[in-house]
Amino acid sequence: YTAPITKLQYLGGRFLGALLIQLVIFSSVGLGAWLGTMMPWLDPARVGPNHSLAFFQPYWTLVIPNLIFGSAIFFGLAALSKKMLPVYVGSVILLIGYFVATQYSSNVTVSTPIALADMLGGNAVDRVTQYWSPFERNTRLIPLTGILLWNRLLWLGVAAAVWALTYAKFSFTYTGRRRKAAKLAEPEAALTSTLVLPQSLPVSKPVFSRAGSLLQFFSLTRIQFSETVRNIFFVVLLMAGWGFAVATALGVNSPRQTPVYPLTMLMVQFAGAGFVIFALVIITFYSGELIWRERDAGLDQIMDAMPVQRWVLFTSKLAALMLVQVVLVCVIGVAGMTVQLLSGYHRFEFGLYAKQLFGIYLIRFWILSVLALLVHTVINNKYLGHFVMVLYYIVTFAMGLAGLQHFLYRFGQTPPFVYSDMNKFGPFAAPLFWFELYWGLAALALAVIVNLLWVRGTEVSWRVRWKQAGARLTRPAVASLAVALILFVVTGTYIFYNTNILNTYRTSYQEEEARAQYEKKYRQFLETPQPQIISVNTQIDLYPEKHGAVISGRMMLQNKTNAPIARAALTVWPVDLAPLPIQHIQIEKLAVGDGQITLTEDKELGFYLVRLPEPLAPGAQLPLDFALRYENPGFKNSAVNTDFAENGMLLGDRYLPYVGYAPEIELTDDSVRHKHGLNNVKRLPKLTDVAARRFNAVSRDADWIQFEATVSTSPDQIAIMPGYLQKEWVENGRRYFHYKMDAPILGLYSLNSARYDVRRDRWHDVNLEVYYQPGHEFNIDHMLEGMKLGLDYCTANFSPFQFHQLRIIEFPRYQTFAASYANTIPYSEEIGFITKVDAKKPDAIDLPLYVTAHEVAHQWWAHQVISANVEGETSIVETLAQYSALMVMKKQYGDANIRKFLKTELDAYLRGRAQERNEEMPLETVGENQGYIHYNKGGLVMYAIQDYIGEDKVNQALAQFVKDYAFKGAPYPVSTDLVAYLRKVTPPEYQYLYDDLWENITLYNLRAQSATATKLADGKYRVQLTAVAAKMRADGRGEETPLALHDWIDVGVQDAQGKYLYLQKQKIESANPVISVEVSGVPAKAGLDPLNKLIDRQPDDNVTAITE
């Protein structure tokens, strides 16, 4: 401060120097990204050409502005406070702001202000590029315009203001601590008075007993804990963490997410996820502060000379840090309960809070606390210790991605878990307990080592420290270390026995490789003619407490081809939403007829090929007898099979043998396929492949089957399968249920078993039932209403309901879907039973009702009419179910009030196509794994078609479609058949819709530029709308080609309350249409396609305010 320089030179020089150093550091990011594109293990198909501008442009749009902003903030904090601690706290608070902005950035209704609020600009980039196609993402640079430009200018302005404030407030003077001035009120004589000393002083008698050391331990722990938690910066961090935890937990009711009730299990999950970053920061930072507190204050030699045992000094710091973690987990609980109170929810599950916070989170934090103290003790440099801890966090995150996935060598890590109200911790309880014990013992051993290496005195060289550590190896230390290590090894051995011996340990790559091998070895049998299942009679014995089942029975097979079949292929590999790890399947019987000859028996891949005793003639039948035992011994490292839940078991039909080669087992991501030596995914057969229409979309091994099942389970559980309950009884301490279907059904069925409560109702002569977890009664009325409305709509418009019973069955939230089987709808607790429907909001979507209506519609679109197993198969099954549910919602909300729902569908489709990893297909040829097309786009397309030609016309076509194909076998219908029915009832002027919306990928860019209103003499208003209109056609990669406009598009005018004064279609043929309409009432807004019925990538600009 005494150098002859000005304040501007001093601050400016240091600021620019710091900025240049950071720029040099961050230049490694671009260099690393460039080098990364050349790594040999990358899939070449995923790497495009390198353009230098693509590496430099992010620097002037993001990196440099962010460095200027961050440097201004941190430089100002350091310059004005002359301390580093405020800089640390400021960095954490800045990170919080970024996380909060990111959390809400995906909401299409608020993303513009959130994009501006993101100080780092990432959300602004997302806002600009959120709907870019893969082609655009691969070829375009992000333009520094619009919302991104405004974001950059805003935060550069903030940086300039902070720097100006720093310059104005900075002073070269250094102000020490303020001390109270001594009082000078005593008379002068007092200054010269004689100090009188007592004749004798008390004699100090130091006590070096164990009790004395314990008293010192408690005293030092109290002091260090108190100093930590009373520190203003700790309080700021704690409050910031609490705020972010609250914001994260409130995300369960955010506009973008599906609102759910703030159950305790969700509060712990979300609040904990929001707070964990702060816990890691506090552990990392305050471990260093505790270790270095005396040295930073210059009191370390005094403290080291005190008559205090070494273990007291170390353990008091460890205990203080551990108590800090107790405060942290309490904050998580307070954040969760705060959100519950704010939501008006008062079912606090204090026991669950205690189990998760103190039994899981706290132990993890304690383990990391020991590691942090070890790092700071060994390295003996506070800032390098912070760096090493951050490096540890990065490495542990990267280990899983690198294939190092066993938790036996990932320090402090435990397998992820999902808590369910139905099944509690379920199969995750055992691995959680044993891995936490394992790493807890490791932490105990490390604590002993820290005590041995503890720095005491001025000698800090490693030669001296090792010598001191050897001298400190007393019998108690050796015993403690030996016991901890022995128990650590014993626990690790037990874990290894469970994860690697009782179970087979495989990495995710190895699981993928098994699927690749199945395809490489056996896809040759995909087109080999196979007999098909025509009936199933099965006996299933469930053992929920053992997480197992025995499945036996008989399937009748029939040769439906025109030639004899000499060989039969069988696959025993359970498939849920994806193939499950194939483990612990004991095949006790698998016999096709009598006297089969086994040609291939691959137990590892579940494939069996047998030669039949004699060729099966066309039309002939033979039995397939089977007995399979599924066991789940011990516990696994990961990829836990949650289907065998103790309370809430859900088994699909693929737990029974599958006849033939199972294409569902194949890998579906092209990039993953390339890693395993496979070509791009083999798509479904072409629409024009007539031979492929002999198989339906559900299963190649069956058409319509007779079904019967007997199920036994625990005596306190109810087991449900498709069909009607014939008999229920208890025998030998087990509860039995016999189900039988009275008509053929698809070869698609499931089994649920749990401790259920049941709500019953009726719709005409149909029994309605909801099986649910006690305490999850929130939405049962909505579900029953959805069942009735769905049955009403589909029966009135398509055909009669084929069953006289319909059931919804809750299952644990390990999976988040609902599915429709014959008269049975399994339904996850996550998506319907705990969803919150706010009746006070007029535009709130009743999701339980909607999802229920969708699944009820599948009783027609799948269980009456099933499509062929060719491309576009889901456009019949899923798109028509989506349409039916939308029509139910339309009747509930009305055309004008469904805009929010349509906008959500549009947003989901546009985001889905932006993330497409293979190739987007038109709706007519949609792939089986392209839900964003057959659900979201399909719903929009069908809604638009009924809006153009009339709902009655669409339903007339669909009713005829059902009449012609319901319950029919091969050849099954395809999407072009459906479109042909729709075209028949469509006027000529609207025939172009099918070319645009079904057969191609068509996008619009519609924008309302301005609108004016003029009051007429008769009291009406003439509204003139000036708009921009464009139409594009895209290929599967997203490359667009302009099209001429000759389209009928909605023109809408609303009043101030949002009521439509005018909503009619006009033919738009100009790129800059000017539209004039007359309305009765005072207009407030006008727009083109105001309800977002067409696929427009910028739906927010379709409507504009009217000016006079």
KEGURO-319533 format. One record per residue (C-alpha): residue in three letters; x, y, z. Coordinates in steps of 0.001 Angstrom, whole numbers, plus 500000, padded with zeros to 6 digits. Example, Ala and Ser with C-alpha at 12.3 -4.5 7.8 and 13.67 -1.06 7.14 Angstrom:
ala512300495500507800 ser513670498940507140 
end
This chain:
tyr500000500000500000 thr503025502334500263 ala504035501945496613 pro503716505093494468 ile500706503940492389 thr497157505184492118 lys494094503262493260 leu493042502737489638 gln496437501349488722 tyr496481499071491756 leu492947497705491374 gly492948497687487581 gly496282495944487331 arg495387493238489799 phe491940492729488310 leu493263492422484757 gly496067490163485925 ala493611487839487658 leu491361487893484600 leu494223486980482255 ile495342484129484506 gln491806482731484514 leu491577483051480756 val494781481046480402 ile493353478392482729 phe490017478234480932 ser491696478007477544 ser492408474410478531 val488676473680478300 gly488535474385474585 leu491822472603474043 gly490575469589475976 ala487311469544474025 trp489245469633470752 leu491561466832471856 gly488586464855473144 thr487080464675469663 met490157462756468570 met490065460062471218 pro490027456583469642 trp487259455223471877 leu484699457744470637 asp482053456574468201 pro483104458213464887 ala479454458435463853 arg478854460783466807 val481686463197465978 gly481209465813463280 pro483819467902461490 asn485954470212463636 his485424473910462936 ser487730476290464771 leu484983478863465209 ala482912476354467153 phe485684476221469779 phe486362479980469898 gln482832481351469765 pro481799480130473255 tyr484667482146474702 trp483303485522473682 thr479664484593474288 leu480035482744477574 val483506482192479008 ile484950485723478874 pro481737487484480054 asn481423484950482873 leu485047485437483894 ile484550489202483938 phe481406488857486032 gly482848486292488457 ser486134488153488774 ala484338491405489547 ile482309489738492311 phe485156487842493942 phe487695490626493425 gly485332493062495089 leu484721490774498058 ala488431490184498559 ala489426493817498052 leu486829495275500400 ser486971492632503153 lys490695491836502769 lys489819488225503651 met489391485024501661 leu486451483635503605 pro483900486029502049 val485156484921498635 tyr484415481279499482 val480970482162500759 gly480303484336497729 ser481254481524495382 val478814479186497094 ile476003481743497003 leu476728482359493316 leu476497478630492760 ile473158478576494552 gly471781481250492277 tyr472902479278489274 phe471306476070490570 val468027477805491356 ala467906479385487902 thr468726476045486296 gln466048474261488274 tyr463303476384486754 ser464876476963483357 ser463077474114481602 asn459662475640482226 val458515476912478858 thr456169479445480517 val458831481178482622 ser462075480393480837 thr462467483896479364 pro462825485697482736 ile464760482760484147 ala467085482902481153 leu467767486540481970 ala468246485730485654 asp470963483146484985 met474186485053485548 leu476261482459483685 gly474107482481480565 gly473538478735480331 asn469781479063480568 ala469783481757477909 val471630479359475614 asp469101476651476455 arg466294479065475691 val467771479823472266 thr468549476206471381 gln465887474235473281 tyr464041473220470114 trp466981472981467741 ser467013469736465800 pro470096467470465811 phe471004468871462377 glu470961472426463721 arg472917471470466825 asn475560469876464640 thr475862472681462090 arg474853476013463646 leu476728478339465975 ile474777479883468829 pro474010483462467754 leu474753486296470158 thr471326487829469640 gly467991488062471386 ile467705486723474897 leu471362485636474998 leu472588489112474046 trp470385490745476662 asn471579488281479278 arg475216489026478519 leu474676492789478579 leu472722492563481838 trp475384490684483765 leu478293492577482249 gly476488495683483478 val476217494139486942 ala479938493335486821 ala480723496945485876 ala478579498224488737 val480287495908491238 trp483711496976490001 ala482740500638490288 leu481489500056493844 thr484725498274494697 tyr486733501194493327 ala484650503712495240 lys484801501886498586 phe488376500615498454 ser490943502280500671 phe494692501776501011 thr494361502132504777 tyr494046498993506896 thr491674499144509795 gly492459496765512635 arg489954495311515032 arg488019497817517011 arg488623497558520672 lys486837499244523460 ala488803502205524646 ala490115501910528139 lys488325504030530667 leu490446506847532028 ala488186507945534832 glu490530506942537663 pro492314509761539454 glu495988510324538717 ala496894508998542160 ala495609505640541178 leu498298505424538513 thr501018505657541125 ser499443503431543699 thr501426500496544900 leu500411497063543687 val499744494863546673 leu500436491173546081 pro499038488378548181 gln501574486653550422 ser501075483354548621 leu499615482193545273 pro497513479034544812 val499534476093543570 ser498413474563540269 lys498166470785540354 pro497790469452536806 val495790466248536503 phe496579463896533613 ser493825461367534193 arg491471459882531650 ala488633461829533227 gly490610465033532862 ser491263464314529204 leu487574463670528651 leu486735466996530247 gln489261468678527953 phe487750466824524976 phe484233468019525761 ser485408471536526461 leu487435471817523238 thr484640470216521212 arg482158472742522602 ile484481475648521879 gln485319474611518331 phe481747473677517478 ser480495476964518919 glu483096478986517026 thr482143477244513801 val478370477529513952 arg478435481101515301 asn480649482251512467 ile478695484632510279 phe479905482997507098 phe478806479579508295 val475384481017509067 val475219482531505574 leu476152479200504013 leu473624477394506173 met470799479782505324 ala471716479703501649 gly471712475912501725 trp468389475859503521 gly466942478214500931 phe468163476113498069 ala466902472924499734 val463487474571500098 ala463560475702496469 thr464522472208495335 ala461840470559497449 leu459305473075496178 gly460184471744492726 val457666468949493349 asn455039471632492814 ser456811473708490175 pro454829474666487071 arg457081472569484857 gln457030469419486951 thr453964467340487667 pro452774468629491061 val452727465987493768 tyr451829465956497430 pro454903466779499552 leu455181463367501168 thr458057462961503580 met459823460501501284 leu459872463163498552 met460917465954500898 val463934464022502126 gln464837463088498564 phe464549466553497039 ala465650468677499987 gly468580466343500555 ala469580466512496897 gly469397470292497040 phe471450470581500210 val474132467971499607 ile476346470346497603 phe476444472664500622 ala477259469803502928 leu480213468888500722 val481398472508500661 ile481086472832504428 ile482919469543505044 thr485695470528502638 phe486096474091503857 tyr485576473735507596 ser487733470636507904 gly490587472821506694 glu489548475676508963 leu489452473425512019 ile492836471875511239 trp494454475260510572 arg492606477404513111 glu495468477682515615 arg498147477964512920 asp496257480736511094 ala495943482600514395 gly499634482055515252 leu498730480097518383 asp499741476642517213 gln502974476453519210 ile501231477618522352 met498484475065521825 asp500966472305521049 ala502834473085524269 met499718472779526392 pro499380469709528643 val496697468200526442 gln496907464756524927 arg497159464530521148 trp494000462475520751 val492065465166522576 leu493179467800520072 phe492284465645517073 thr489061464051518280 ser487681467365519532 lys488063468777516025 leu486562465648514500 ala483679465717516986 ala483066469400516281 leu482964468701512536 met480635465749513115 leu478324467918515216 val478275470419512380 gln476961467593510167 val474198466978512699 val473192470600512224 leu473254470116508464 val470942467104508411 cys468589468922510771 val468497471774508260 ile467494469289505544 gly464639468112507758 val463580471683508523 ala463628472503504798 gly461412469515504044 met458945470349506780 thr458938474002505685 val457784472964502233 gln455170470663503739 leu453819473514505858 leu453844475936502930 ser451875473355500952 gly449322472887503716 tyr450439469294504239 his450752468133507839 arg451466464384507657 phe454970464627509055 glu456670461240509183 phe459264462005511831 gly460442458399511920 leu461252458469508206 tyr463008461822508575 ala465121460307511358 lys465955457132509415 gln467048458854506247 leu468679461939507735 phe470464460353510684 gly470748456796509407 ile471929457554505866 tyr472875461180505216 leu474608461768508552 ile476713458636508348 arg477818459545504822 phe478741463042505957 trp480675461671508939 ile482661459333506700 leu483547462239504423 ser484475464343507469 val487118461802508485 leu488442461695504925 ala488635465499504797 leu490583465647508069 leu492923462946506785 val493552464876503570 his494298468120505403 thr496501466324507914 val498523464400505333 ile498914467230502832 asn499496469875505491 asn498522472686503133 lys495047474105503529 tyr494402475190499953 leu495975472114498419 gly493827470070500803 his490705471826499497 phe491800471015495955 val492364467344496753 met488894467056498284 val487320468622495216 leu489376466222493098 tyr488015463336495189 tyr484438464411494451 ile485197464594490735 val486957461230490666 thr484179459428492542 phe481650460845490091 ala483776459835487099 met484517456318488337 gly481048455051487482 leu481257456501483983 ala484663454867483548 gly483273451424484375 leu484617451326487954 gln481208450680489431 his481744448446492451 phe481139450299495697 leu483764448212497480 tyr486456450548496139 arg484536453813495817 phe485318455387499185 gly482290456654501061 gln479914455703498255 thr476875453492498726 pro474438452094496153 pro471642454480495142 phe468242453670496564 val464591454509496075 tyr462291454741499069 ser458686453764498491 asp455732454241500804 met454585450807499699 asn457804448850500098 lys459850451168502333 phe463593450649501697 gly462851447206500282 pro465769445506498508 phe467977448550499080 ala468035448223502883 ala470679445477503105 pro473263447006500726 leu472774450421502344 phe473446449024505817 trp476448446900504886 phe478171449458502673 glu477711452204505252 leu479109449891507935 tyr481982448998505606 trp482960452586504923 gly482243453585508520 leu484847451052509675 ala487236452376507048 ala486666455866508427 leu487350454610511928 ala490683453165510781 leu491506456420509006 ala490701458369512162 val493318456331514029 ile495817457048511256 val495024460774511406 asn495691460710515126 leu499067459071514491 leu500023461615511812 trp498676464621513690 val500940467664513311 arg502154468851516710 gly505186471076516825 thr507229472812514180 glu508735469730512548 val506502468906509580 ser508815466928507281 trp507596463485506366 arg510705461818507804 val509968463296511198 arg506223462639510951 trp506711458982510097 lys509103458634513003 gln506571460315515310 ala503769458121514010 gly505807455029514823 ala506444456303518326 arg502748456992518777 leu501784453405517979 thr500746452549521465 arg498865449403522342 pro495462451166522341 ala496250452682518932 val497375449345517499 ala494344447583518983 ser491936450203517647 leu493497450128514196 ala493610446327514125 val489985445937515222 ala488780448501512687 leu490762446912509846 ile489731443364510754 leu486056444343510890 phe486517446312507685 val487929443254505915 val485262440961507370 thr482485443320506307 gly484009443726502860 thr484272439955502513 tyr480603439580503402 ile479677442255500874 phe481810440569498212 tyr480150437236498999 asn476728438792498371 thr477552440936495358 asn480036438681493553 ile479345435109494667 leu475670434853495573 asn475103437302492731 thr477088437882489573 tyr478695441296489469 arg478519442957486076 thr479210446509485032 ser476720448322482841 tyr479026447669479886 gln478963443943480614 glu475164443995480806 glu475081445719477433 glu477563443197476046 ala475291440315477064 arg472462441883475057 ala474819442423472125 gln475927438797472260 tyr472313437621472284 glu471735439549469068 lys474978438469467416 lys474428434802468144 tyr470706434329467741 arg469154437036465555 gln469463434520462739 phe466380432840464242 leu464181435962464156 glu462519434977460878 thr462631431228461508 pro458981430060461586 gln457843429298465144 pro454641427917466654 gln452546430529468450 ile450942430471471884 ile447164429992471837 ser446527429386475567 val448264429856478914 asn447437428056482149 thr449924428951484849 gln450519428382488551 ile452529431148490207 asp453723430868493797 leu454985434184495108 tyr457322434482498087 pro457434438233498732 glu459465437962501927 lys462141436001500001 his461909438160496863 gly461252435118494720 ala458676433127492813 val458049429732491256 ile456257429923487914 ser454996426761486253 gly452262425724483874 arg451442424808480324 met451221426804477134 met449544425334474086 leu451393426088470855 gln449989425981467347 asn451622426039463950 lys449905428928462150 thr452176428779459115 asn451668426861455883 ala454631424550456382 pro455725422045459030 ile457918423357461854 ala460780421120462920 arg462560423361465466 ala461367425630468253 ala463359428490469793 leu462687429631473360 thr463948432659475270 val463914432881479051 trp465033436448479731 pro462660438714481718 val461890442019480011 asp460262444928481803 leu460516448381480258 ala463980447124479337 pro465667443734479609 leu466467442828483209 pro469766441253484301 ile469428437540483636 gln470363435997486980 his469132433294489342 ile466707431587486996 gln466491427892487690 ile464826426066484836 glu463277423015486389 lys461301422128483297 leu461173423422479746 ala459677420806477443 val458050421238474042 gly456053418065473589 asp457662414717474463 gly461047413607473214 gln462511416952472129 ile466203417090471242 thr468116420072472622 leu470256421731469946 thr471278424872471848 glu471191425469475591 asp472634428883476441 lys471790429545480082 glu473918432707480184 leu471823434341477471 gly468579432474478115 phe468284431011474624 tyr467230427433473883 leu466776425709470540 val465111422295470373 arg464233419863467621 leu460643418717467975 pro459914414962468285 glu458359415234464856 pro457679418243462622 leu454575420150463718 ala452097420167460849 pro450193423357459870 gly447312423867462309 ala448619421183464690 gln449167421862468403 leu451554420689471100 pro452161421673474737 leu455022423678476211 asp455410422638479851 phe457568424836482038 ala458661425331485632 leu460904428293486430 arg462246429299489825 tyr463282432908490370 glu465443433658493390 asn467173436818494567 pro469645435761497273 gly471628438237499317 phe472023441687497825 lys473597443171494722 asn476020445997494110 ser473632447663491663 ala470889446947489100 val468587445614491795 asn465540443738490491 thr462700445625492174 asp459951443566490524 phe460106441117493442 ala459152443725496033 glu458140442456499430 asn455074444670499264 gly454128445600495727 met455405442815493501 leu454895443414489776 leu455720440651487311 gly455055440767483583 asp454333437993481119 arg457999437867480109 tyr458790436012483332 leu457256433089481473 pro459005431500478459 tyr458946433463475201 val458657431453471991 gly461267432514469455 tyr463982435137469299 ala463120438217471419 pro464030441439469549 glu463188443531472665 ile466494442394474174 glu468505444158471488 leu470353447392472230 thr468470450372470826 asp470950453263470980 asp473166453406467893 ser476139454817469799 val475977452010472374 arg475552449453469595 his478708450683467889 lys480693450184471111 his479701446531471045 gly480441445925467386 leu476874446235466121 asn475532448272463243 asn472773450837463579 val469567449630465171 lys467461447489462887 arg464151449223462506 leu460793447545462426 pro459680446014459128 lys458496448465456481 leu454841449437456148 thr454838447743452775 asp456080444419454200 val452887442370453891 ala454466439273455443 ala455310441188458625 arg451619441870459241 arg451188438327460494 phe452630439477463869 asn451022442005466208 ala452759444877467975 val452585443303471436 ser454260439968470853 arg455476437899467966 asp454818434647469852 ala451038434967470267 asp447883436410468735 trp444790436124470964 ile445047433566473767 gln442921431818476369 phe444204432712479816 glu443917431122483255 ala446128431475486343 thr446294430374489956 val448405432535492239 ser449524431980495815 thr451087434673497964 ser451569435717501581 pro448377435539503650 asp448205439324504188 gln448483440198500483 ile446077440357497545 ala447268439009494193 ile445656440338491014 met445933439162487405 pro443809439766484294 gly440624437767484278 tyr437834437211486757 leu438316435791490214 gln436923432255490242 lys437925431295493737 glu439902432594496732 trp441096430462499639 val443791430044502294 glu445792426844502516 asn448921425973504499 gly449388429573505550 arg449216430916502008 arg446526432848500199 tyr445355431575496806 phe443565433302493917 his442236431611490788 tyr441661433867487770 lys440191432975484408 met439380435107481385 asp436092434349479596 ala437298435501476167 pro440593435540474276 ile443033438297475214 leu446381439459473893 gly449472437616475055 leu450074440448477481 tyr449424440053481197 ser450846440995484580 leu450709440031488230 asn450511442361491238 ser450687441388494892 ala450680443682497928 arg448892444609501138 tyr446122446656499566 asp443089448584500608 val440338448516497979 arg437867451165496797 arg434946449880494717 asp432441451554492416 arg430356450733489360 trp429881452012485846 his426671450566484438 asp427231446798484777 val431028447078485120 asn432708446667488507 leu435373449307489110 glu438118448718491680 val441176450622492850 tyr443775448686494860 tyr445975451154496738 gln448473451645499521 pro446774452877502733 gly447511456592503021 his447453457142499257 glu443769457998499010 phe444472461447497515 asn443361460806493945 ile441207457708494016 asp438090459740493252 his439872461296490260 met440894457859489011 leu437401456453489356 glu436075459508487524 gly438686458980484802 met437614455342484449 lys433968456346484084 leu434641459195481652 gly436966457040479564 leu434450454216479445 asp431682456698478600 tyr433596458268475732 cys435019455133474137 thr431821453128474467 ala429688455924473033 asn432012456625470101 phe433856453418469215 ser432374450121470470 pro431085448403473630 phe433494447684476484 gln434382443992476289 phe434801443284480025 his432539443591483051 gln435384444529485402 leu438141447153485402 arg440829447511488056 ile443608449987488872 ile446444448525490935 glu449149450569492635 phe452770449437492559 pro455935450955494091 arg457611453978492569 tyr460622452027491337 gln459024452473487911 thr457056455558486881 phe454478454395484381 ala450958453121484066 ala450172450202481772 ser446977448683480465 tyr446380444931480425 ala443091443147479869 asn440678444701482439 thr443709445505484635 ile445743448718484917 pro448943448652487034 tyr449674452231488099 ser452814453610489761 glu452427455389493078 glu454718458086491658 ile452632459350488734 gly449055459143489927 phe448487458195493506 ile450508461068494991 thr449920463619492219 lys448452466860493500 val445457468275491658 asp444810471897492591 ala441081472377492121 lys441454476108492789 lys443362476639489541 pro440980476696486579 asp443699475627484124 ala445253472947486343 ile445460469614484558 asp443912466682486391 leu446772464297485611 pro445387461245487446 leu442149461590485503 tyr444000462101482227 val446411459172482664 thr443524456955483743 ala441505457954480682 his444530457168478497 glu444968453710480013 val441231452997479817 ala441380453900476115 his443930451116475660 gln441143448671476358 trp440087449650472808 trp443413450685471237 ala445360447473471907 his442899445172473608 gln440338445416470804 val442376446696467853 ile446052445802467865 ser448424446991465155 ala450903444962463143 asn454530444675464203 val455762447117461548 glu456978450700461571 gly454301453074462790 glu452770450407465051 thr452449452770468038 ser450603455400465991 ile447552453163466341 val448009451846469869 glu449420454915471637 thr448353457858469491 leu444692456832469483 ala444768456262473252 gln446256459740473573 tyr443530461145471330 ser440783459480473357 ala442182460881476600 leu442471464351475038 met438829464225474044 val437910463360477615 met439952466345478797 lys438369468555476151 lys434936467758477530 gln436204468512481048 tyr437998471779480268 gly436589472994476968 asp438470473909473811 ala439612477316475016 asn440970476087478361 ile443003473178477010 arg445694475448475533 lys448052474851478483 phe447835471109477993 leu448414471355474233 lys451368473626474862 thr452830471066477241 glu452436468371474595 leu454073470620472008 asp456967471398474334 ala457518467687475063 tyr457549466839471361 leu459951469618470415 arg462321468760473257 gly462137465082472371 arg463070465632468731 ala465924467891469817 gln467368465014471861 glu466810462294469263 arg469898460074469136 asn469016458068466053 glu466548459510463523 glu463180461210463893 met460462459467461948 pro457107460797460721 leu454100459773462787 glu453104457268460110 thr456381455331460519 val457211456151464146 gly459638453804465900 glu458785451790468986 asn461075453879471258 gln459981457320470091 gly457429458256472710 tyr457777461957472008 ile456266461219468570 his453500458713469231 tyr452454460334472529 asn453089464062472274 lys453089464743468541 gly450413462110467982 gly448104463780470480 leu448635467182468851 val448038465793465360 met444834463990466278 tyr443564466991468215 ala444229469190465189 ile442480466765462802 gln439338466591464930 asp439430470377465127 tyr439615470671461333 ile437130468013460230 gly435048467643463378 glu435256465270466332 asp432199463382465090 lys433855462667461733 val437037461389463387 asn435032459143465690 gln432952457889462800 ala436146456777461054 leu437560455219464214 ala434329453363464953 gln434453451796461507 phe438135451007462027 val437266449169465264 lys434408447332463630 asp436659446033460869 tyr439657445021462980 ala438520444376466574 phe439681441023468004 lys440945439994464571 gly444153438072463987 ala446598438412461124 pro446885440346458937 tyr446916443169461488 pro446241446810460566 val448972449388459968 ser449068453170460171 thr448261453638456489 asp445023451707457073 leu444099454116459860 val444895457157457715 ala442768455706454898 tyr439757455571457236 leu440356459166458300 arg440792460392454730 lys437397458982453803 val435642461417456176 thr437913464402455479 pro436829467180453069 pro439082467755450048 glu440424471071451333 tyr441857469342454417 gln443401466292452761 tyr446805467996452882 leu446793467510456675 tyr447719463835456382 asp450602464575454059 asp451895467245456445 leu451128465762459847 trp451192461990459335 glu453416461197456387 asn456065463905456834 ile457680466081459493 thr456176469522459071 leu456923472587461189 tyr455473476081461280 asn456791479462462264 leu453766481614463052 arg454198484994464725 ala451759487773465501 gln453630490995464749 ser450987493545465700 ala447270493944466140 thr445052496992466215 ala441379497490466988 thr439010500140465704 lys435598500690467260 leu432815500738464674 ala429584502701464675 asp427524499653465645 gly429629499058468771 lys431645496234467280 tyr435395496269466792 arg437418495703463668 val440631493886464580 gln443503493944462126 leu446245491381462708 thr449620491541460975 ala451513488267461167 val454437486282459817 ala453804482748458575 ala456226480112457326 lys456072476366456775 met459009473946456669 arg459514470255456050 ala462282468434457933 asp464095465176457345 gly465026462660460046 arg468116464677461064 gly466186467930461295 glu467384469638458102 glu464556471875456901 thr463233472799453468 pro460746475708453015 leu457260474910451738 ala454642477125450164 leu451734478016452444 his448215477082451424 asp446997476190454900 trp443883476749456954 ile445001478208460269 asp443090479444463313 val442760483191463763 gly441756484123467304 val440733487260469175 gln440380487281472972 asp438989489714475491 ala440777490735478682 gln439502487634480515 gly440843485276477829 lys437429484501476346 tyr437466484074472604 leu435465486663470729 tyr436553485126467447 leu438184481771466688 gln437876480589463101 lys440104479156460397 gln441261481257457508 lys443320480177454549 ile446825481611454810 glu448816481810451589 ser451134484725452287 ala454332484912454326 asn453109488242455764 pro449343487959456080 val447205490884457172 ile443917489631458572 ser440868491719459429 val437906490456461473 glu434972492018463320 val434107491047466887 ser431465491877469452 gly433123492846472698 val436298494673473654 pro439313492800472186 ala442560492510474138 lys444684489975472238 ala444843488508468759 gly446921485834467165 leu447528483095464631 asp447030479522465874 pro446505480813469431 leu445758477347470842 asn449014475860469473 lys447316473134467462 leu450077473232464856 ile453714472372465513 asp455378475737465963 arg458843475960467497 gln458144479414468918 pro454630479059470337 asp454940482017472709 asp454823484609469923 asn451601483428468289 val449515485973470194 thr450071489697470690 ala448318492452472620 ile445964494724470705 thr446673498429470494 glu444144501036469484 
end
